[in-house]
């Protein structure tokens, strides 16, 4: 079929096929010849942070209740005839799921046969919303229970308490599911408005992994999406975010056996996509691994002193509209770990980072990227995020190679601001003290 672009990596010996459907939907296929398993993920560039937007063709800003993207995801599986898309997948032997994050809502399935039949089911139900006053009201109780469950989850609370201590204005600090009060404001009309705005093909992406024929995929899309309109790009107002934290410390008492903590750093660089964002992400991952990874000197010291255990980890999440890095785990003395982390960062900013450690970490990162091509679920989930950010997964290892020592040191100085990082803790509560 004409219009299909082929990207091939001689180093990885892997390829990516890309085509834009006439509806505006971007389709990416990662062919895995001979594989018996298939994975499909159909996503929209829409998540919990999209609480303010301008509908294409309008001039006034729309403000929606917190948690609506997640609410919408829950409602998408219900069909007008009373059936459920989960049941349709089960009849073909496929396993299906969905998720909502800060900036992505995605619907997915995995199967070993009847792939194109399952693809039809996926495309049909995501393109056929069905909201009524009755089914929206019913869902409020279900999601309300889910919200309360997360309110009682110490891992979730230490995470979001970190974000609320870091961010003044960026909506990434708001719980993805919203609150019981905010979802009570949701009705079918606002659901349809959000659906029609963000679930338009120009704002969506389809990623397929397996022994897939892209020509057959495009033919099937022609049959099912001929009348679906591409509304174009959604206008999302930016948020001014000062470099200063909201507060340094956040503590909550809950029923836990050991104190839990997160140390957070927010990203305040101009948001962008493509290679620039990929390089920033690679630099941050290298820094976190060299300074705090399981083979680092500090990790060994803290572990031997009994200040951390195997739950200790460091990660970064950098997207087009927000970014942060977290270091966390369990500790008998989170404040002591916090001070040691800040001291190690300050030392590295002053004295530099060992270049051999950087080289070793780069090799590990590239090896992990290569191994990913043997795990189709991991490919789909990771690559849809990369592609939405304008990053070609086949070029990732080239980005790793291109990052210089000076790039890493610049990132260390700009992102890891020890004067504006935060410590969020969940401490063991005495009887009747948990909040």
C-alpha positions as CSV (number, residue, x, y, z in Angstrom):
1,X,0.0,0.0,0.0
2,X,1.3,3.4,-0.9
3,X,2.0,5.9,1.9
4,X,3.6,3.4,4.2
5,X,7.0,4.5,5.5
6,X,9.6,1.9,6.6
7,X,12.2,2.6,9.2
8,X,14.9,0.0,9.7
9,X,17.8,-0.3,12.2
10,X,20.8,-2.2,10.9
11,X,22.2,-2.4,14.5
12,X,19.0,-3.7,16.0
13,X,17.8,-5.6,12.9
14,X,14.3,-4.4,13.7
15,X,11.9,-2.3,11.7
16,X,9.0,0.0,12.2
17,X,6.2,0.7,9.6
18,X,4.3,3.9,9.7
19,X,1.2,5.2,7.9
20,X,-1.4,7.9,8.5
21,X,-4.9,6.8,7.8
22,X,-7.2,9.2,5.9
23,X,-9.0,9.9,9.2
24,X,-5.8,11.3,10.6
25,X,-5.0,8.3,12.8
26,X,-1.3,7.5,13.0
27,X,-0.6,3.8,12.7
28,X,2.7,2.1,13.7
29,X,3.5,-1.5,13.2
30,X,6.5,-3.4,14.6
31,X,6.5,-6.6,12.6
32,X,7.6,-9.7,14.5
33,X,7.7,-12.5,11.8
34,X,7.0,-15.9,13.2
35,X,5.8,-14.6,16.6
36,X,2.7,-16.4,17.9
37,X,1.6,-13.5,20.0
38,X,0.1,-10.2,19.1
39,X,-0.3,-6.9,21.0
40,X,-2.3,-3.9,20.1
41,X,-2.6,-0.6,22.0
42,X,-4.9,2.2,20.8
43,X,-4.3,5.5,22.6
44,X,-5.3,9.1,22.8
45,X,-3.0,12.0,23.7
46,X,-5.4,12.8,26.6
47,X,-5.0,12.3,30.4
48,X,-5.8,13.6,33.8
49,X,-3.7,16.8,33.2
50,X,-6.1,17.9,30.4
51,X,-8.5,19.8,32.7
52,X,-8.5,22.9,30.6
53,X,-8.6,23.1,26.8
54,X,-10.1,24.8,23.8
55,X,-12.2,22.7,21.5
56,X,-11.1,22.9,17.9
57,X,-13.2,25.5,16.2
58,X,-14.1,27.3,19.4
59,X,-12.5,30.3,21.1
60,X,-13.6,29.9,24.7
61,X,-11.7,27.7,27.2
62,X,-13.5,24.7,28.6
63,X,-12.7,23.6,32.2
64,X,-13.8,20.1,33.2
65,X,-14.0,18.3,36.6
66,X,-10.9,16.5,37.8
67,X,-10.9,12.8,37.0
68,X,-12.9,13.0,33.8
69,X,-10.3,11.3,31.6
70,X,-10.3,8.3,33.9
71,X,-14.1,8.3,34.2
72,X,-14.4,8.3,30.4
73,X,-12.0,5.4,30.1
74,X,-14.3,3.3,32.4
75,X,-17.4,4.1,30.4
76,X,-15.9,3.3,27.0
77,X,-16.4,-0.5,27.3
78,X,-20.2,-0.3,27.7
79,X,-22.1,-0.8,24.4
80,X,-25.6,0.4,23.4
81,X,-27.0,-3.1,23.2
82,X,-26.1,-3.8,26.8
83,X,-23.0,-5.8,26.0
84,X,-19.4,-5.1,27.1
85,X,-16.3,-4.9,25.0
86,X,-14.5,-7.1,27.6
87,X,-17.0,-9.9,26.8
88,X,-16.4,-9.6,23.0
89,X,-12.6,-10.0,23.5
90,X,-13.2,-13.0,25.8
91,X,-15.2,-14.7,23.1
92,X,-12.1,-14.6,20.8
93,X,-9.7,-15.7,23.5
94,X,-8.1,-12.3,23.8
95,X,-7.1,-10.5,27.0
96,X,-8.0,-6.8,27.1
97,X,-7.4,-3.9,29.4
98,X,-7.2,-0.1,29.5
99,X,-5.5,2.6,31.6
100,X,-5.4,6.3,32.1
101,X,-2.3,8.3,33.1
102,X,-1.4,12.0,33.4
103,X,-1.3,12.4,29.6
104,X,-2.4,9.2,27.9
105,X,-5.6,7.0,27.8
106,X,-5.1,3.7,26.1
107,X,-7.0,0.6,25.3
108,X,-5.2,-2.7,24.5
109,X,-5.4,-6.4,23.9
110,X,-3.1,-9.3,23.5
111,X,-4.0,-12.5,21.7
112,X,-2.4,-15.6,20.0
113,X,-4.9,-15.8,17.1
114,X,-7.8,-14.0,15.4
115,X,-5.8,-10.8,15.6
116,X,-7.7,-8.9,12.9
117,X,-11.0,-9.8,14.4
118,X,-9.8,-8.5,17.8
119,X,-8.5,-5.3,16.1
120,X,-12.0,-4.7,14.7
121,X,-13.4,-5.1,18.2
122,X,-10.9,-2.6,19.6
123,X,-11.4,0.0,16.9
124,X,-15.2,-0.3,17.0
125,X,-15.7,0.1,20.7
126,X,-13.2,3.0,21.1
127,X,-15.0,4.8,18.2
128,X,-18.5,4.2,19.6
129,X,-19.1,5.9,22.9
130,X,-22.4,5.3,24.7
131,X,-23.2,7.5,27.7
132,X,-26.6,7.9,29.4
133,X,-27.6,9.6,32.6
134,X,-28.2,6.2,34.1
135,X,-24.9,4.5,33.2
136,X,-22.9,7.6,34.2
137,X,-24.7,7.7,37.6
138,X,-24.0,4.0,38.1
139,X,-20.3,4.5,37.4
140,X,-19.9,7.2,40.0
141,X,-20.3,4.7,42.8
142,X,-17.8,2.3,41.3
143,X,-15.2,5.0,40.7
144,X,-15.9,6.5,44.1
145,X,-14.9,3.2,45.7
146,X,-11.8,3.1,43.6
147,X,-10.8,6.6,44.8
148,X,-11.3,5.6,48.4
149,X,-9.1,2.6,47.8
150,X,-6.3,4.7,46.5
151,X,-6.7,7.1,49.4
152,X,-5.9,4.2,51.7
153,X,-2.9,3.0,49.6
154,X,0.4,4.3,51.2
155,X,2.4,3.9,48.0
156,X,-0.1,6.1,46.1
157,X,-0.3,8.7,48.9
158,X,3.5,9.1,49.3
159,X,3.7,9.6,45.5
160,X,1.0,12.2,45.2
161,X,2.0,14.0,48.3
162,X,5.4,14.4,46.6
163,X,3.8,16.0,43.6
164,X,1.6,18.3,45.6
165,X,4.7,19.4,47.5
166,X,6.6,20.0,44.3
167,X,4.1,21.7,41.9
168,X,2.3,24.9,42.4
169,X,0.2,25.0,39.2
170,X,0.9,22.1,37.0
171,X,-2.1,19.7,37.1
172,X,0.1,16.7,37.4
173,X,-0.2,17.2,41.1
174,X,-3.9,16.2,41.0
175,X,-4.9,12.6,41.5
176,X,-5.7,10.9,38.2
177,X,-9.1,9.6,39.3
178,X,-10.0,13.0,40.8
179,X,-12.0,13.1,44.1
180,X,-15.5,11.9,45.1
181,X,-16.6,15.5,45.0
182,X,-15.1,16.3,41.5
183,X,-16.6,13.2,39.7
184,X,-20.0,14.1,41.1
185,X,-20.0,17.0,38.7
186,X,-19.6,14.7,35.6
187,X,-22.5,14.1,33.3
188,X,-23.0,12.6,29.9
189,X,-22.8,15.9,28.1
190,X,-19.4,16.8,29.4
191,X,-18.2,13.2,28.7
192,X,-19.3,13.5,25.1
193,X,-17.6,16.9,24.8
194,X,-14.3,15.5,26.1
195,X,-14.7,12.4,23.9
196,X,-15.4,14.4,20.7
197,X,-12.4,16.7,21.5
198,X,-9.7,14.2,22.4
199,X,-10.8,10.9,20.8
200,X,-10.6,12.4,17.3
201,X,-8.2,10.4,15.1
202,X,-5.7,13.3,14.7
203,X,-5.1,13.1,18.4
204,X,-4.8,9.3,18.5
205,X,-2.2,6.6,17.8
206,X,-2.4,2.9,17.1
207,X,0.6,0.7,17.8
208,X,0.6,-3.0,16.7
209,X,3.3,-5.6,17.5
210,X,3.4,-9.1,16.0
211,X,3.2,-10.8,12.7
212,X,1.0,-8.0,11.4
213,X,0.3,-6.9,7.8
214,X,0.0,-3.1,7.8
215,X,-1.8,-3.1,4.4
216,X,-4.5,-5.4,5.9
217,X,-4.7,-3.1,8.9
218,X,-5.3,0.0,6.8
219,X,-8.0,-1.8,4.7
220,X,-9.9,-2.6,7.9
221,X,-9.5,0.9,9.2
222,X,-11.0,2.1,5.8
223,X,-14.1,0.1,6.5
224,X,-14.5,1.2,10.1
225,X,-13.3,4.8,10.1
226,X,-14.5,6.2,6.8
227,X,-16.9,8.7,8.5
228,X,-14.7,9.5,11.6
229,X,-13.7,13.2,11.4
230,X,-10.2,14.5,12.3
231,X,-10.7,17.7,14.3
232,X,-7.0,18.5,14.3
233,X,-4.9,19.6,17.2
234,X,-6.4,20.5,20.5
235,X,-5.3,23.8,22.1
236,X,-4.1,23.2,25.6
237,X,-3.2,26.3,27.7
238,X,0.2,26.2,29.3
239,X,0.9,26.5,33.0
240,X,3.5,28.7,34.6
241,X,5.5,26.7,37.1
242,X,8.0,28.5,39.3
243,X,11.3,26.8,40.1
244,X,10.5,26.9,43.8
245,X,8.9,24.0,45.6
246,X,5.6,24.4,47.4
247,X,7.0,23.0,50.6
248,X,10.0,20.9,51.5
249,X,8.4,18.3,53.7
250,X,5.1,16.4,53.5
251,X,4.2,13.7,56.1
252,X,1.1,11.5,56.4
253,X,0.5,8.8,59.0
254,X,-1.0,5.5,57.9
255,X,-1.0,1.9,58.8
256,X,2.4,0.8,57.6
257,X,5.1,-1.3,59.3
258,X,8.0,0.8,58.0
259,X,8.3,4.5,57.0
260,X,8.0,5.1,53.3
261,X,9.5,8.0,51.5
262,X,9.9,9.8,48.1
263,X,12.4,12.5,47.3
264,X,11.2,14.6,44.4
265,X,12.8,16.9,41.9
266,X,10.6,18.7,39.3
267,X,11.5,19.5,35.7
268,X,11.1,23.2,34.9
269,X,12.8,23.2,31.5
270,X,10.7,24.3,28.5
271,X,8.5,21.4,27.5
272,X,9.2,19.9,24.1
273,X,9.3,16.6,22.3
274,X,11.5,14.7,19.9
275,X,15.2,14.2,20.3
276,X,15.6,17.1,22.7
277,X,13.2,15.4,25.2
278,X,14.8,12.0,24.6
279,X,18.3,13.4,25.4
280,X,17.1,15.0,28.6
281,X,15.5,11.7,29.6
282,X,18.6,9.7,28.9
283,X,20.8,12.2,30.8
284,X,18.5,11.9,33.8
285,X,18.4,8.1,33.7
286,X,22.2,8.0,33.6
287,X,22.5,10.3,36.6
288,X,20.0,8.4,38.7
289,X,21.7,5.1,37.9
290,X,25.3,6.3,38.5
291,X,24.5,8.1,41.7
292,X,21.8,5.9,43.2
293,X,21.6,2.6,41.3
294,X,22.2,-0.7,43.0
295,X,25.8,-0.8,41.9
296,X,26.5,2.8,43.2
297,X,28.7,3.5,46.3
298,X,25.9,5.4,48.0
299,X,23.4,2.5,47.6
300,X,25.9,0.1,49.2
301,X,26.6,2.4,52.1
302,X,23.0,3.1,52.8
303,X,22.1,-0.6,52.5
304,X,24.9,-1.7,54.8
305,X,23.9,0.9,57.4
306,X,20.3,-0.4,57.3
307,X,18.9,2.9,56.1
308,X,17.4,1.4,52.9
309,X,16.4,-2.0,51.6
310,X,15.7,-3.6,48.2
311,X,12.7,-1.4,47.7
312,X,15.0,1.6,47.1
313,X,14.7,2.9,43.5
314,X,15.1,6.0,41.4
315,X,13.2,6.9,38.3
316,X,12.3,9.8,36.1
317,X,9.1,10.7,34.2
318,X,9.5,13.3,31.6
319,X,6.7,14.1,29.2
320,X,5.7,17.0,26.9
321,X,3.7,18.8,29.5
322,X,5.3,17.8,32.8
323,X,8.4,16.2,34.3
324,X,9.8,14.9,37.6
325,X,12.3,12.5,39.1
326,X,11.7,10.4,42.2
327,X,14.0,8.5,44.6
328,X,12.2,6.4,47.2
329,X,11.6,3.3,49.1
330,X,11.3,2.3,52.7
331,X,13.6,3.4,55.5
332,X,13.8,3.5,59.3
333,X,15.1,7.1,59.0
334,X,13.9,8.8,55.8
335,X,15.3,12.2,56.8
336,X,18.8,10.7,57.1
337,X,18.5,9.2,53.6
338,X,17.2,12.6,52.3
339,X,20.3,14.4,53.7
340,X,22.7,11.8,52.2
341,X,21.0,12.0,48.8
342,X,21.3,15.8,48.7
343,X,24.9,15.6,49.9
344,X,25.8,13.1,47.1
345,X,24.1,15.3,44.5
346,X,26.0,18.4,45.7
347,X,29.3,16.4,45.7
348,X,28.7,15.2,42.1
349,X,27.8,18.8,41.0
350,X,31.0,20.0,42.5
351,X,33.5,17.2,41.6
352,X,31.9,15.6,38.6
353,X,30.8,12.0,37.8
354,X,33.1,9.1,37.0
355,X,33.2,8.7,33.2
356,X,33.7,5.0,33.5
357,X,30.4,4.7,35.4
358,X,28.7,6.7,32.7
359,X,30.1,4.4,30.0
360,X,28.9,1.3,32.0
361,X,25.4,2.7,32.5
362,X,25.1,3.5,28.8
363,X,25.9,-0.1,27.9
364,X,23.3,-1.4,30.3
365,X,20.7,1.0,28.9
366,X,21.4,0.0,25.3
367,X,21.3,-3.7,26.2
368,X,17.9,-3.2,27.9
369,X,16.6,-1.4,24.8
370,X,17.6,-4.3,22.6
371,X,16.0,-6.9,25.0
372,X,12.8,-5.0,24.8
373,X,12.3,-6.2,21.2
374,X,11.6,-9.7,22.6
375,X,8.8,-8.5,24.8
376,X,5.8,-7.4,22.7
377,X,3.7,-6.0,25.6
378,X,6.7,-4.0,26.8
379,X,7.3,-2.8,23.3
380,X,3.7,-1.6,22.9
381,X,3.4,0.1,26.2
382,X,6.8,1.8,26.0
383,X,6.7,2.7,22.3
384,X,3.3,4.4,22.3
385,X,4.7,6.9,24.9
386,X,7.8,7.4,22.9
387,X,6.0,7.9,19.7
388,X,3.5,10.4,21.2
389,X,6.6,12.4,22.4
390,X,8.0,12.3,18.9
391,X,10.7,9.8,19.7
392,X,11.6,7.0,17.2
393,X,12.2,3.8,19.3
394,X,14.6,2.6,16.7
395,X,16.8,5.6,17.3
396,X,16.9,5.4,21.1
397,X,20.4,3.8,21.3
398,X,21.8,6.5,19.0
399,X,20.5,9.1,21.4
400,X,22.2,7.2,24.3
401,X,25.5,7.3,22.3
402,X,25.2,10.9,21.4
403,X,24.8,12.2,25.0
404,X,28.0,13.7,26.2
405,X,29.6,14.2,29.6
406,X,28.9,17.9,29.4
407,X,25.2,17.2,28.6
408,X,25.0,15.0,31.7
409,X,26.7,17.6,34.0
410,X,24.4,20.3,32.7
411,X,21.4,18.2,33.4
412,X,22.7,17.4,36.9
413,X,23.0,21.1,37.7
414,X,19.7,22.2,36.2
415,X,17.3,19.4,37.3
416,X,18.7,18.2,40.6
417,X,18.2,21.4,42.6
418,X,18.9,20.4,46.2
419,X,17.4,23.8,47.4
420,X,14.0,23.0,45.9
421,X,13.6,19.2,46.2
422,X,11.1,17.7,48.6
423,X,10.8,14.8,51.0
424,X,7.4,13.1,51.3
425,X,6.9,10.4,53.9
426,X,4.2,8.0,55.1
427,X,5.0,7.2,58.7
428,X,3.5,4.4,60.9
429,X,0.5,5.5,62.7
430,X,-0.4,4.8,66.3
431,X,-3.8,3.3,67.0
432,X,-6.5,5.7,65.7
433,X,-4.0,8.1,64.3
434,X,-4.0,7.2,60.6
435,X,-5.2,10.0,58.3
